[in-house]
Each structure stands twice: as structure tokens, then as C-alpha cells.
Amino acid sequence: MFIHAEPCAGPDGGRWPEEIRCTRRVLRAYGHDGRILGGCLLGRKTGLSERTAGDLLLDPAVALVHVRAVEYGCFLFEVRR
């Protein structure tokens, strides 16, 4: 977890920060009961996009999507409905 020492407005706009767009990530879809329902692996060429997380959220059984690093599975952030 990273904490800013001073208040931060966060990234500009309604898009993922560029620093994480072209890196390998795992998206994990979780149900309303907290169980993993599925997910997908994104490679360097596939990249992270709003659409990939949004595609998982099209399933009404999915409550949220975790975005994680591939190598160690570190949690980066989650996307909720």
C-alpha cells in the first residue's frame, strides 16, 4: 500500500494512469459473496484498458474486479460497479 504524505487529486481524467496501461496484469472477478468467479491475464501487448475490466462487470454476478500484478499477485486496486 502506498500513502501520499499530502492530499492528492489522483490521476487526471476517467482513464487508468498511463504508468500501468502497458504492463502485465491479472484481473480477478469477484461475486457478491466474495468468491472468485474468474479472471483474465493481460500481457504487455494486450495492456490494461477500461474495457477489459468493464467486460468482466457485464456479468451481473460480478460485484467487483481486482487488478493485480502478475509476478507476485500484489493487489493494485479494484473496480466496483
C-alpha positions in Angstrom: 0.0 0.0 0.0 1.3 3.5 -0.9 0.1 6.5 1.0 0.7 10.1 -0.1 2.1 12.4 2.5 0.0 15.3 1.2 -3.6 15.3 -0.2 -3.6 14.1 -3.8 -6.2 14.7 -6.5 -5.4 11.3 -8.1 -5.0 10.6 -11.8 -6.4 13.0 -14.4 -9.5 12.1 -16.3 -11.6 9.0 -16.3 -8.8 6.6 -17.5 -6.3 4.3 -16.0 -2.9 6.0 -15.3 -0.5 5.6 -18.2 2.1 4.0 -15.9 0.0 0.9 -15.6 -1.6 0.6 -19.0 1.1 -1.4 -20.8 2.2 -3.8 -18.1 1.2 -7.4 -17.4 -1.8 -7.6 -15.0 -4.3 -10.2 -13.8 -7.9 -9.2 -13.5 -9.9 -11.2 -11.0 -13.7 -11.1 -10.9 -15.4 -11.5 -7.5 -19.0 -12.3 -6.8 -21.2 -10.6 -4.2 -20.3 -13.3 -1.7 -16.6 -12.5 -2.1 -15.7 -15.6 -4.1 -13.5 -15.6 -7.2 -15.7 -16.1 -10.3 -13.0 -15.9 -12.9 -10.5 -13.6 -14.5 -8.1 -12.9 -17.3 -4.4 -12.3 -17.9 -3.3 -9.2 -19.7 0.1 -9.2 -21.4 2.3 -6.2 -22.4 0.7 -6.0 -25.8 -2.8 -6.5 -24.6 -2.4 -3.9 -21.9 -4.9 -2.8 -19.3 -7.9 -0.9 -20.5 -11.2 0.3 -19.1 -12.9 -2.1 -21.5 -11.2 -5.3 -20.1 -12.5 -4.6 -16.5 -15.8 -3.4 -17.9 -16.2 -6.6 -19.9 -16.0 -8.6 -16.6 -18.5 -6.3 -15.0 -21.0 -7.1 -17.7 -21.8 -10.3 -15.9 -24.4 -9.4 -13.2 -22.9 -12.0 -10.9 -19.7 -9.9 -10.7 -19.6 -7.4 -7.9 -16.0 -6.1 -8.4 -12.8 -6.7 -10.2 -9.3 -6.7 -8.6 -6.3 -5.6 -10.7 -3.2 -7.4 -9.6 0.5 -7.7 -10.6 1.3 -10.9 -12.4 4.6 -11.8 -10.8 3.7 -11.8 -7.1 -0.1 -11.3 -7.3 0.2 -8.0 -5.4 -3.2 -6.1 -5.2 -3.1 -2.8 -7.0 -6.7 -1.6 -7.0 -10.3 -2.7 -7.5 -13.0 -1.6 -9.9 -16.6 -1.6 -8.5 -20.0 -1.3 -10.2 
